[in-house]
Amino acid sequence: MKKLYFLLFALLSVNFVFAIEDEPSQAQPLPPLSCGSGTATVIYSEDFEAGFPADWTKSATTNPTWLTTSGFTTSSLTGPSTGFSNASYVYLECSGGFLGDTDTLTPPSVILPSTIDAARVSWAYHMFGADMGNMAFEISTDGVNYTEMWSQNGQEQTSETDNWTEVEIDLTPYVGSVVDMRFIGTRGVGFASDMAIDLFQVEACITCPGPTLLNATNVTTNSVDLDWTAGGTETNWIIEYGPTGFTPGTGTQVPTTNNPETLTGIIDNSDLDIYVYADCGGGDTSIPVGPTTITTGIVCIPPSALSFTYTSNDTAAVTWTPGGLETSWILEYGIAGYTPGTGTQSPVTIAPDTTFGLANGNIYEFYIQSVCVGGGLNNPWFGPIQYATPITNDDECSPISVPVDGSTSYYANIGAGESVGEPTVGFNTAWFTFVAPSTGHVEISTCGTDFNTMLEVYSIGTCSSFGSYSSVGSATGNPFVTCSGVDPAGLNLCDLTPGNTYYLVIGGETALDEGIFPLTLTEIPLISAGDAIPQDICSDVGIYNLFNTIENNETSGGTWYNPVVAPGNEFASSIDLTGTPPGEYPFFYVDMNQCDQDQVATSVTIHELPSLGQGGTLYKVCSYETSNLFTGLSGTITLGGTWKNEWGDTLVDGLVNYNDSTAGVYDHWYVFDNGGCPADSSKVNIQVLDCAGFEENQLMINVYPNPVKDVLNIQFDAVSEDLIIQLVSMNGQLVEAPILMNGNGAILDVSKIASGVYFLNISSDDVSQSVRVVKQ
């Protein structure tokens, strides 16, 4: 398979400079690729460090032939001493062969879309040896007709340790083409003709970085999961796929914005190559990553028309219609209800096929599967068809015991009769027994039967004495909401005696009713409505789930009631309590099944969302009276909470006294927790001020009230006419407040100043006095 490497992006055309080293003994680096737009990027590189590349080919298998090595070649006085880029390189081994023998070395093809503006190929070579032949490099755009672009005849280096020579070829003229390239090495007159190549690279001008690390997983018959690493910040990609070896650009393209992506609609039983491009917009797409190669699975068409051609006692012969051109199949059978793939299998090549040795009293199911060439990922079993061997429980004293565990088994009444004096009203009856479970409740189902079915259950004394039979329930229909079949019978039996054995007879409603029927016996559990866990909730709750108020309930399928259990009082389990007044509300949960009923009483108590107001600060200046913390709260306040100080002590009625306490700020919290709403608190602090230095009253001044809210009264005696009154803030700023003089006093309006501590400075003649004032 030939791999293709290519670019797809929009660029402008630029001139490309071709150069060959003039001095082979000097290893000069190549100049950078000149780009009109985009960035010069290596789109393919091979340094031969991993051995001979899997995507390269050579034409010869005997010397001279291209090989990879590191260090010296196998012959002396020829070849390099080491690689150009690293240790390894590829060289023409000339220890055998004759003058003029050649080997062609072909790298993978490269596609250069017309949207790029420059590209080049470069490599390094070493040609030392007295017998050196010729190396040529050729290019083709059709893979058939090649043009020589470069050649070197005879040795260029003069020793193994001489520097390698680099060469570049302008590929810009080939933009828009699939470029095939090859090296032709020609042996000289003798073995000293080992020519070498290293670091083969193709570069182009990139404007849209390509993705990397394309990965394919979960390959099916028609889909595959793909993921990759984005080349940049792009969010759009193009997936392209086609037959293995197809030329990118000619396959099926699928745009996508998903990474990873599931590629669907591909063909089964196919070998496909898959690439992915980054789509940078404006028609600019990247070099693709890939290919990743997958093989889709085979869709193996199943047979059809599986049917019996003969049945008798222990023998059944089946035939079928092939699904396609297959000539072999796998026929499988087992007791009805088994999982296909786990039964008894027989490889067959002709139809019909006959199975012998089937045991009496059983229902068998037969399946068939095609054997497809190459396997097949989609190869389903076809079937089942059922065959009932002669029954063994036709007699009431030969019943089959069935478990009460919810499992389903298949039985038949084909060929059955009725005993003389049998107390049933059915025909073609088959007999079973079961043991009543601990609950005493049993559900009996024949859903899926293929005939008109009846059933009846008895408690008996002796199986052969019909006079001892007592019916505990019978049915020709069924009570189930969903029940398939022609006319299945079903029954719910309640209050059987736990541990007692009961007889079950199943038959047809008429003498013509016989066939195969499923039989399922299931214990009906005792029902429990659960235990009450009454809930306290807050009045701001909207939608509330009533199941939060009970636990250990058997099911969630019961009914809720309020205020009492009665028709018309039903509630959904999810209720809207928005706007419901605070209080306790009773609810009842009632659950029932076919045989049992239970209820539990619970409640929801709705608590009003409390309001704790806004916290604040109380100031105490030279004051030793008791303070009420509620005066520090503003707004609406819900009573009934608890006051705590910063040490966690409970404060009775919110009263505190800081007599003889150190000056400072003391924190208090009003805490409210009603058990339904989230606990909340508001903070009030008391600032106790130091009164030292404010006890002297030289001017006989009386200031009240202090603390003050609105109007501060000032009374004084024996002051001169040069009285000065100033209100100063704690930071020394003069505060403007209206003052009204009144005889031997003054009124100071502080209603509009901020709460806090201020100094009232009063001076007369040569005497002054300051009074600390607290504004609330």
VOGU-3710 file (C-alpha; in Angstrom, 3 decimals, decimal comma):
1> mkklyfllfa> 0,000/0,000/0,000  1,367/3,398/-0,938  0,831/6,190/1,595  0,218/9,734/0,415  1,241/12,887/2,224  -0,193/16,213/1,124  -1,292/19,724/2,013  -4,538/21,563/1,421  -4,504/25,289/2,150  -4,710/28,681/0,458
11> llsvnfvfai> -1,438/30,495/-0,268  0,047/32,874/-2,863  2,699/31,883/-5,404  6,325/32,831/-4,730  9,603/32,168/-6,529  11,647/29,210/-5,244  15,458/29,298/-5,324  17,251/26,078/-6,243  20,778/25,652/-4,953  23,418/22,920/-4,829
21> edepsqaqpl> 26,448/23,127/-2,569  29,558/24,219/-4,486  31,942/22,952/-1,834  31,031/19,359/-0,929  33,517/19,344/1,926  31,526/22,059/3,770  28,193/21,212/5,408  26,254/24,463/4,955  22,591/24,567/6,119  19,929/25,184/3,488
31> pplscgsgta> 18,314/28,618/3,460  14,757/28,768/4,872  11,882/28,107/2,476  10,566/31,468/1,293  6,808/31,830/1,834  4,541/34,535/0,490  2,020/33,584/3,177  1,898/31,007/5,901  4,795/29,364/7,698  7,439/27,064/6,269
41> tviysedfea> 6,573/23,681/7,744  8,049/20,206/7,338  5,177/18,045/6,141  7,182/14,846/5,703  10,513/13,834/7,197  12,522/10,624/7,297  15,881/10,231/9,090  16,047/6,401/8,973  16,663/6,118/12,718  13,932/3,464/12,990
51> gfpadwtksa> 15,355/1,311/10,192  14,104/0,975/6,642  10,822/2,955/6,508  7,603/0,997/6,054  6,298/3,601/3,586  9,411/3,428/1,337  10,055/0,756/-1,294  13,077/-0,539/-3,205  13,266/-2,571/-6,386  16,228/-4,898/-5,715
61> ttnptwltts> 16,544/-7,727/-3,211  20,206/-8,571/-3,958  23,248/-6,315/-4,070  23,417/-3,610/-5,014  20,460/-2,774/-2,789  19,422/0,040/-0,462  19,927/-0,754/3,242  19,902/1,217/6,492  22,785/1,277/8,950  24,655/3,473/11,430
71> gfttssltgp> 28,389/4,123/11,579  30,481/2,731/8,698  29,099/0,566/5,899  30,199/-3,070/5,628  32,961/-2,182/3,157  36,100/-0,185/3,855  37,171/2,915/1,921  33,609/3,778/0,933  30,504/5,302/2,462  30,185/7,720/5,426
81> stgfsnasyv> 31,340/7,184/8,989  27,994/8,267/10,476  24,622/9,754/9,547  23,873/13,377/8,725  21,072/14,191/11,181  21,715/11,363/13,653  23,510/8,047/13,564  21,497/6,169/10,922  21,108/6,607/7,162  20,199/4,622/4,031
91> ylecsggflg> 22,898/3,571/1,563  23,416/1,486/-1,572  25,291/-1,674/-0,540  27,620/-2,500/-3,464  29,519/-5,518/-2,119  27,874/-7,600/-4,831  26,647/-7,033/-8,354  28,293/-5,590/-11,422  29,011/-2,285/-13,082  25,737/-0,562/-14,039
101> dtdtltppsv> 23,468/-2,587/-11,713  20,791/-0,375/-10,140  18,299/-0,249/-7,273  15,403/2,238/-7,127  14,505/3,788/-3,758  10,977/5,274/-3,631  9,606/7,472/-0,826  5,841/7,937/-0,376  3,928/10,133/-2,797  3,111/13,720/-1,850
111> ilpstidaar> 0,066/15,726/-2,903  0,708/19,443/-3,377  -2,672/21,191/-3,699  -2,977/24,221/-5,923  -3,682/26,448/-2,894  -0,079/26,469/-1,612  2,443/28,983/-2,922  5,778/27,216/-2,362  7,205/23,781/-1,608  10,527/21,984/-1,813
121> vswayhmfga> 12,153/18,620/-1,213  15,619/18,308/0,309  18,033/15,633/1,449  21,673/15,117/2,379  23,946/12,715/0,490  27,431/11,238/0,875  29,316/9,705/-2,077  32,817/8,495/-1,160  34,583/5,619/-2,863  37,061/5,153/-5,672
131> dmgnmafeis> 34,567/2,992/-7,579  31,647/5,390/-7,022  28,815/5,103/-9,510  25,867/7,453/-10,115  22,925/8,703/-7,992  19,892/10,304/-9,686  16,680/11,869/-8,340  13,541/11,810/-10,525  10,009/13,228/-10,283  6,733/12,102/-11,889
141> tdgvnytemw> 3,178/13,403/-11,801  1,584/10,205/-13,095  3,737/7,508/-11,488  4,831/6,282/-14,919  6,805/8,945/-16,740  9,699/10,351/-14,676  11,932/13,382/-15,229  15,465/13,514/-13,850  15,835/16,571/-11,597  19,311/15,971/-10,175
151> sqngqeqtse> 22,228/13,542/-10,441  25,783/13,088/-9,188  28,298/10,869/-10,953  31,463/9,691/-9,221  32,659/10,368/-5,715  32,092/13,797/-4,180  33,511/13,225/-0,689  37,133/12,128/-0,346  36,893/10,245/2,938  34,368/8,586/5,209
161> tdnwteveid> 34,518/11,514/7,640  33,919/14,269/5,099  30,816/16,391/5,635  27,579/15,428/3,952  26,217/17,564/1,117  22,669/18,971/1,195  20,561/19,485/-1,896  17,105/20,937/-2,472  14,680/20,730/-5,374  11,960/23,306/-5,978
171> ltpyvgsvvd> 8,543/21,623/-5,983  6,576/24,814/-6,602  6,091/23,950/-10,319  4,321/20,776/-9,167  1,752/22,511/-6,979  -1,652/21,057/-7,808  -0,251/17,589/-8,558  0,411/14,246/-6,942  4,203/14,072/-6,874  5,993/10,716/-7,066
181> mrfigtrgvg> 9,731/10,806/-6,359  12,509/8,226/-6,539  16,263/7,778/-6,205  18,131/5,530/-8,654  21,489/4,272/-7,383  23,854/2,809/-9,995  26,844/0,648/-8,955  30,279/1,645/-10,167  33,067/-0,646/-11,290  33,749/-2,094/-7,844
191> fasdmaidlf> 32,522/-2,471/-4,276  33,779/0,992/-3,216  30,572/2,536/-4,496  28,475/2,858/-1,298  26,431/6,068/-1,781  24,234/7,293/1,118  21,109/9,436/1,754  19,841/10,973/5,011  17,211/13,438/6,304  14,784/13,365/3,383
201> qveacitcpg> 12,258/16,193/3,921  9,344/17,846/2,118  8,489/21,409/3,210  5,611/23,684/2,266  4,105/26,996/3,327  1,401/26,280/5,918  -1,431/28,664/6,862  -3,690/26,114/8,580  -1,952/23,768/11,063  -3,007/20,177/10,590
211> ptllnatnvt> -4,341/17,804/13,247  -2,298/14,885/14,537  -2,714/11,474/16,172  -5,784/10,237/14,285  -7,157/7,220/16,120  -9,881/4,718/15,121  -11,777/2,550/17,635  -15,013/0,546/17,881  -15,079/-0,577/14,258  -18,419/-2,182/13,340
221> tnsvdldwta> -19,981/-3,248/10,076  -20,952/0,320/9,158  -19,354/2,723/11,642  -16,127/3,671/13,392  -15,285/6,034/16,258  -12,571/8,583/15,416  -10,602/11,016/17,543  -7,578/13,233/16,933  -5,534/16,076/18,365  -6,351/19,511/16,935
231> ggtetnwiie> -3,552/21,297/15,123  -4,486/24,671/16,595  -7,633/26,377/17,821  -9,824/25,146/14,981  -13,289/23,743/15,731  -14,152/22,442/12,260  -12,707/19,441/10,474  -13,200/17,349/7,340  -13,087/13,552/7,522  -12,295/11,817/4,242
241> ygptgftpgt> -12,400/8,080/3,610  -12,143/5,703/0,696  -10,781/2,298/-0,359  -7,310/1,541/0,941  -4,747/3,334/-1,227  -7,161/5,949/-2,586  -5,816/9,400/-3,458  -6,883/11,965/-0,836  -9,157/14,515/-2,392  -11,009/11,814/-4,341
251> gtqvpttnnp> -12,726/10,088/-1,397  -15,936/10,711/0,501  -15,656/13,851/2,634  -17,686/14,453/5,798  -17,478/17,873/7,526  -17,795/17,830/11,315  -17,522/20,026/14,393  -17,174/17,033/16,729  -13,992/15,525/18,122  -14,400/12,639/18,787
261> etltgiidns> -16,784/11,749/15,969  -18,608/8,571/14,960  -18,355/8,009/11,210  -21,429/6,125/9,997  -22,761/4,851/6,698  -19,545/3,115/5,647  -19,628/-0,181/3,767  -19,300/-3,521/5,529  -16,517/-5,995/4,722  -14,255/-3,236/3,374
271> dldiyvyadc> -10,685/-2,037/3,856  -10,772/1,737/4,201  -8,234/4,549/4,595  -9,372/7,507/6,698  -7,883/11,018/6,851  -8,874/14,140/8,772  -8,177/17,795/7,873  -8,457/20,953/9,925  -10,870/23,446/8,342  -9,609/26,947/9,158
281> gggdtsipvg> -12,366/28,666/7,167  -12,379/30,604/3,935  -11,435/27,504/1,956  -8,209/27,090/3,927  -7,749/23,490/5,003  -4,726/21,777/6,455  -2,469/18,919/5,683  -4,401/15,787/6,653  -3,487/13,342/9,351  -3,601/9,748/8,235
291> pttittgivc> -4,322/7,458/6,845  -5,570/5,195/9,546  -6,709/1,949/7,956  -9,694/-0,069/9,163  -11,505/-3,203/8,077  -15,254/-3,133/8,609  -17,093/-6,224/9,724  -19,168/-8,520/7,590  -22,940/-8,220/7,660  -24,009/-11,822/7,727
301> ippsalsfty> -27,672/-12,049/6,685  -29,551/-14,527/8,892  -31,669/-17,370/7,514  -35,459/-17,130/7,599  -38,586/-19,281/7,502  -37,375/-21,658/10,210  -40,021/-24,372/10,580  -40,622/-27,993/11,494  -41,026/-30,587/8,760  -41,569/-33,475/11,192
311> tsndtaavtw> -42,049/-33,920/14,945  -42,693/-37,091/16,918  -42,034/-37,765/20,594  -38,248/-37,265/20,975  -37,570/-36,214/17,374  -37,856/-32,905/15,520  -36,757/-32,065/11,963  -36,345/-28,417/10,956  -35,819/-26,596/7,675  -35,072/-22,968/6,750
321> tpggletswi> -34,417/-20,523/3,927  -30,760/-19,378/3,544  -30,100/-15,677/4,061  -27,655/-15,458/1,160  -25,146/-17,705/-0,553  -23,942/-19,382/2,632  -23,730/-23,186/2,579  -23,351/-23,985/6,259  -25,214/-23,096/9,429  -25,282/-23,693/13,159
331> leygiagytp> -28,515/-25,189/14,497  -29,035/-24,749/18,236  -31,721/-25,863/20,666  -32,426/-25,814/24,388  -35,174/-25,661/26,976  -37,515/-22,760/26,207  -36,256/-19,450/27,549  -32,539/-20,215/27,201  -30,120/-17,600/25,803  -29,054/-18,257/22,174
341> gtgtqspvti> -25,406/-19,239/22,103  -25,665/-21,296/25,315  -27,693/-24,255/24,027  -26,802/-27,489/22,231  -25,233/-26,646/18,853  -24,895/-28,696/15,685  -23,056/-27,557/12,527  -25,215/-28,421/9,507  -24,797/-28,149/5,741  -28,154/-29,382/4,456
351> apdttfglan> -31,808/-28,761/5,247  -33,854/-30,225/6,803  -31,851/-31,335/9,815  -33,200/-33,822/12,353  -32,627/-33,727/16,113  -33,111/-36,901/18,162  -33,266/-37,685/21,882  -35,477/-34,837/23,078  -36,780/-35,536/26,599  -40,492/-35,829/27,312
361> gniyefyiqs> -42,264/-33,124/29,249  -40,199/-30,251/27,885  -40,635/-27,299/25,572  -37,639/-26,859/23,258  -36,673/-23,764/21,321  -34,694/-23,990/18,080  -32,507/-21,229/16,578  -30,305/-21,119/13,490  -27,328/-18,949/12,491  -25,494/-18,608/9,184
371> vcvggglnnp> -21,804/-19,428/8,959  -20,396/-16,564/6,868  -17,041/-16,655/5,129  -14,667/-14,471/7,148  -16,871/-14,558/10,238  -19,186/-11,616/10,636  -19,785/-8,948/13,244  -23,504/-8,821/12,594  -24,614/-12,424/12,513  -27,809/-12,767/14,559
381> wfgpiqyatp> -29,552/-15,947/15,535  -32,906/-16,488/13,826  -35,767/-18,007/15,809  -37,048/-19,414/17,938  -39,582/-22,019/16,967  -40,907/-24,205/19,763  -41,545/-27,940/19,988  -43,290/-29,612/22,920  -42,401/-33,225/23,597  -45,145/-35,434/25,099
391> itnddecspi> -46,182/-34,050/28,481  -45,637/-35,937/31,747  -48,093/-34,024/33,937  -51,380/-34,993/32,258  -52,432/-36,767/35,468  -53,366/-34,895/38,657  -51,168/-37,238/40,688  -48,121/-36,568/38,458  -47,876/-32,793/38,710  -44,813/-30,678/37,965
401> svpvdgstsy> -43,625/-28,584/40,901  -43,057/-24,951/39,971  -41,298/-22,318/42,112  -42,886/-19,082/43,301  -39,907/-16,909/42,359  -40,966/-14,853/39,345  -39,150/-17,081/36,835  -40,893/-18,124/33,625  -40,888/-21,646/32,213  -42,688/-23,026/29,174
411> yanigagesv> -45,095/-25,944/29,248  -47,710/-27,517/26,990  -51,060/-29,240/27,168  -50,684/-30,792/23,729  -52,088/-34,320/23,772  -53,421/-33,990/27,323  -56,846/-35,223/28,402  -59,040/-35,020/31,494  -59,416/-37,581/34,249  -62,844/-39,053/34,947
421> geptvgfnta> -64,558/-36,909/37,551  -61,954/-34,163/37,297  -63,492/-31,079/38,988  -62,209/-28,568/36,436  -64,214/-26,907/33,683  -61,228/-26,937/31,312  -60,043/-29,297/28,595  -56,664/-30,899/27,831  -55,492/-30,197/31,365  -51,939/-30,214/32,746
431> wftfvapstg> -51,217/-30,300/36,480  -48,734/-28,405/38,656  -48,074/-27,819/42,356  -46,560/-24,904/44,262  -45,836/-24,026/47,889  -47,421/-20,860/49,246  -44,747/-18,313/50,300  -44,495/-16,628/53,699  -46,805/-13,778/52,670  -49,535/-16,182/51,528
441> hveistcgtd> -49,970/-14,052/48,378  -49,273/-15,425/44,855  -49,675/-14,018/41,339  -50,176/-16,629/38,571  -49,652/-15,618/34,924  -49,832/-17,393/31,559  -49,208/-14,227/29,525  -47,880/-15,185/26,099  -49,960/-18,343/25,677  -50,988/-19,351/22,152
451> fntmlevysi> -54,477/-20,718/22,938  -57,583/-19,850/24,969  -56,413/-20,665/28,476  -58,099/-21,433/31,808  -56,591/-22,157/35,216  -57,771/-23,161/38,679  -56,060/-23,629/42,056  -57,054/-26,216/44,685  -56,211/-27,174/48,198  -56,552/-30,950/48,392
461> gtcssfgsys> -56,522/-33,861/50,787  -55,541/-36,740/48,467  -54,660/-36,255/44,795  -56,720/-39,253/43,673  -59,800/-38,185/45,634  -61,529/-35,374/43,786  -63,941/-35,119/46,675  -61,111/-33,639/48,779  -60,447/-30,856/46,255  -61,428/-27,353/47,360
471> svgsatgnpf> -61,115/-24,529/44,825  -59,384/-21,382/46,082  -59,513/-19,486/42,777  -60,019/-19,840/39,029  -59,748/-17,687/35,899  -60,310/-17,669/32,152  -59,155/-14,065/31,808  -56,456/-12,087/33,561  -56,280/-8,982/35,795  -53,019/-7,606/34,406
481> vtcsgvdpag> -52,701/-4,274/32,631  -50,186/-5,670/30,150  -50,493/-9,299/29,129  -49,798/-10,703/25,648  -51,039/-13,920/24,113  -54,151/-15,308/22,467  -56,363/-15,437/25,575  -54,154/-15,817/28,651  -55,500/-16,622/32,098  -54,151/-15,028/35,257
491> lnlcdltpgn> -54,989/-14,897/38,932  -54,024/-13,101/42,142  -54,414/-15,334/45,194  -54,371/-13,765/48,640  -54,230/-15,199/52,148  -53,061/-18,698/51,245  -51,620/-20,702/54,115  -47,843/-20,164/54,055  -45,954/-23,425/53,537  -48,967/-25,384/52,252
501> tyylvigget> -48,852/-27,127/48,858  -51,516/-26,139/46,346  -52,516/-27,814/43,065  -52,733/-25,758/39,868  -54,451/-27,033/36,741  -54,068/-25,306/33,362  -55,999/-26,220/30,235  -58,012/-24,941/27,316  -61,416/-23,330/27,382  -62,613/-25,741/24,677
511> aldegifplt> -61,584/-29,182/23,497  -59,723/-27,574/20,587  -57,588/-25,347/22,808  -54,129/-26,752/23,243  -50,621/-25,465/22,734  -47,603/-24,021/24,528  -47,911/-21,581/27,399  -45,485/-19,675/29,646  -46,085/-20,053/33,369  -44,899/-17,540/35,972
521> lteiplisag> -45,649/-17,637/39,701  -44,607/-14,576/41,706  -44,922/-13,799/45,398  -47,039/-10,720/46,071  -45,206/-8,885/48,870  -46,725/-7,526/52,034  -47,087/-3,806/51,618  -45,619/-1,255/54,011  -46,469/2,416/53,755  -43,385/3,191/55,866
531> daipqdicsd> -42,668/5,083/59,068  -43,478/8,714/59,789  -40,728/11,312/60,114  -42,668/14,581/60,521  -40,881/17,582/59,073  -40,495/21,217/60,106  -40,099/23,515/57,114  -39,909/27,242/56,498  -42,673/29,348/54,992  -40,422/30,343/52,092
541> vgiynlfnti> -40,440/26,745/50,747  -42,299/26,408/47,447  -42,479/22,902/45,930  -42,160/20,217/48,585  -41,865/16,420/48,281  -44,095/14,669/50,816  -41,925/11,549/50,672  -39,490/13,538/52,835  -41,919/12,931/55,699  -41,773/9,107/55,663
551> ennetsggtw> -39,125/6,400/55,431  -38,960/2,631/54,850  -41,934/2,764/52,470  -42,217/-0,290/50,227  -43,019/1,673/47,072  -43,600/5,223/45,907  -46,737/4,302/44,013  -49,256/4,962/46,756  -51,581/7,937/47,279  -51,262/10,972/49,576
561> ynpvvapgne> -54,263/12,438/51,410  -54,990/15,609/53,439  -56,567/16,265/55,886  -58,043/12,745/56,151  -58,106/9,625/53,998  -61,203/10,091/51,905  -62,130/10,377/48,224  -61,472/13,881/46,974  -58,632/14,496/49,434  -55,912/13,053/47,215
571> fassidltgt> -52,647/14,971/46,777  -49,680/14,504/44,507  -46,438/13,697/46,329  -44,945/16,964/45,084  -47,025/19,891/46,357  -46,746/23,661/46,150  -46,747/25,205/49,640  -46,204/28,759/48,446  -48,306/31,119/50,562  -49,499/28,406/52,952
581> ppgeypffyv> -49,993/29,929/56,443  -47,716/28,691/59,236  -49,057/25,730/61,168  -49,070/21,939/61,377  -50,648/20,025/58,466  -51,425/16,287/58,630  -50,815/13,994/55,645  -51,543/10,312/55,111  -49,752/7,972/52,725  -51,775/4,945/51,620
591> dmnqcdqdqv> -50,160/2,131/49,621  -51,714/-1,092/48,400  -51,204/-4,032/46,067  -53,380/-6,900/44,930  -53,613/-8,373/48,423  -52,559/-5,821/50,985  -53,014/-2,199/52,105  -51,176/-0,017/54,623  -51,123/3,640/55,603  -48,940/5,959/57,656
601> atsvtihelp> -49,842/9,314/59,237  -47,253/12,063/59,154  -47,182/15,855/59,167  -45,558/19,010/57,873  -45,164/21,974/60,227  -44,666/25,292/58,449  -42,783/27,959/60,404  -42,913/31,653/59,608  -39,686/33,055/58,193  -38,322/35,216/61,049
611> slgqggtlyk> -37,306/38,862/60,748  -34,373/39,898/62,910  -34,146/43,546/61,885  -30,892/45,405/61,338  -28,084/45,360/63,877  -26,445/48,495/65,259  -24,261/50,045/67,972  -25,177/51,342/71,444  -22,848/53,831/73,137  -22,328/54,002/76,882
621> vcsyetsnlf> -20,491/57,092/78,278  -20,039/57,391/82,021  -23,283/55,466/82,255  -23,832/52,508/84,479  -27,480/51,783/83,947  -28,741/48,538/82,399  -29,059/48,538/78,582  -31,745/46,759/76,542  -30,128/45,202/73,464  -33,415/45,313/71,528
631> tglsgtitlg> -32,927/49,113/71,304  -29,917/48,391/69,110  -32,077/46,638/66,487  -34,078/48,489/63,876  -36,836/47,336/61,554  -39,274/44,451/62,039  -38,208/42,000/64,732  -39,645/38,536/65,411  -39,709/37,944/69,153  -38,878/34,643/70,765
641> gtwknewgdt> -35,184/34,479/69,923  -32,203/34,330/72,271  -29,518/36,940/73,027  -25,928/35,717/73,282  -22,798/37,654/74,169  -19,407/37,108/72,625  -18,575/34,529/75,284  -21,650/32,445/74,421  -23,627/33,358/77,522  -27,409/33,650/77,261
651> lvdglvnynd> -28,691/37,125/78,199  -32,117/37,168/79,861  -34,529/39,506/78,073  -31,605/41,083/76,214  -30,518/43,160/79,234  -26,834/43,935/79,895  -24,901/46,136/82,332  -21,287/47,131/81,746  -20,722/48,941/85,088  -16,983/49,009/85,909
661> stagvydhwy> -16,185/47,335/82,563  -13,112/48,177/80,534  -13,712/50,583/77,689  -14,152/48,827/74,349  -16,633/47,248/71,958  -18,705/44,285/73,147  -20,541/42,108/70,594  -23,982/40,538/71,062  -26,127/38,399/68,781  -29,860/37,965/68,589
671> vfdnggcpad> -30,295/34,332/67,435  -33,520/32,805/66,139  -33,993/29,104/65,286  -37,529/27,729/64,956  -36,430/24,333/63,634  -37,983/24,861/60,229  -36,272/27,934/58,843  -32,497/28,275/58,692  -31,117/29,700/61,932  -30,339/33,419/61,618
681> sskvniqvld> -28,884/36,190/63,762  -28,429/39,962/63,972  -25,516/41,653/65,691  -25,628/44,523/68,190  -22,467/45,854/69,783  -22,110/48,131/72,778  -19,255/50,620/72,760  -18,245/51,430/76,323  -16,349/54,753/76,421  -13,710/55,744/78,956
691> cagfeenqlm> -14,958/58,713/81,035  -11,558/59,626/82,489  -10,803/63,367/82,118  -14,439/64,296/81,666  -15,534/64,403/85,292  -14,432/67,992/86,051  -17,109/70,569/85,376  -15,350/73,901/85,791  -17,990/75,850/83,866  -20,868/74,238/85,709
701> invypnpvkd> -22,201/72,778/82,436  -24,983/70,230/82,241  -25,441/68,377/78,906  -28,462/66,135/78,332  -29,681/63,771/77,087  -26,423/61,921/76,460  -26,573/59,715/74,403  -28,770/61,915/72,219  -30,846/61,295/69,111  -32,227/64,680/68,044
711> vlniqfdavs> -31,781/67,712/70,371  -28,940/68,196/72,839  -29,669/70,600/75,747  -26,788/72,560/77,248  -27,192/74,410/80,599  -24,439/76,561/82,125  -23,914/79,209/84,852  -21,454/82,093/85,385  -20,174/82,388/81,808  -19,221/85,602/80,073
721> edliiqlvsm> -20,508/86,966/76,886  -17,552/85,538/74,934  -18,954/81,998/75,202  -17,884/79,703/72,346  -19,604/76,329/71,652  -18,111/73,862/69,100  -19,019/70,274/68,137  -15,953/68,324/66,972  -15,743/64,796/65,526  -13,383/62,119/66,823
731> ngqlveapil> -10,900/62,973/64,061  -10,866/66,678/64,974  -13,185/67,963/62,260  -15,605/70,792/63,163  -19,201/69,575/62,735  -21,898/72,009/61,684  -25,107/71,816/63,712  -27,765/74,493/64,390  -27,406/76,153/67,847  -30,147/78,168/69,508
741> mngngaildv> -29,096/80,234/72,541  -31,691/80,363/75,314  -30,829/82,428/78,449  -28,343/80,405/80,481  -28,442/77,582/77,986  -28,391/76,457/74,398  -30,110/73,906/72,211  -27,989/71,992/69,702  -29,833/70,195/66,815  -27,877/66,977/66,068
751> skiasgvyfl> -30,688/65,129/64,289  -28,968/65,254/60,916  -25,447/64,295/61,885  -24,193/60,721/61,740  -24,266/58,407/64,726  -21,014/58,243/66,632  -18,941/59,902/69,329  -18,291/63,666/69,292  -16,658/66,266/71,582  -18,637/69,315/72,716
761> nissddvsqs> -16,013/72,012/73,334  -17,210/75,017/75,433  -14,969/77,946/76,347  -15,571/81,207/78,281  -12,890/83,735/79,124  -9,819/81,668/79,932  -11,702/78,532/80,930  -12,628/75,671/78,585  -14,270/72,317/79,008  -14,944/69,288/76,748
771> vrvvkq> -17,864/66,927/77,061  -18,006/63,616/75,176  -21,368/63,292/73,413  -22,747/60,106/71,898  -25,085/60,560/68,908  -27,411/57,615/68,425
//
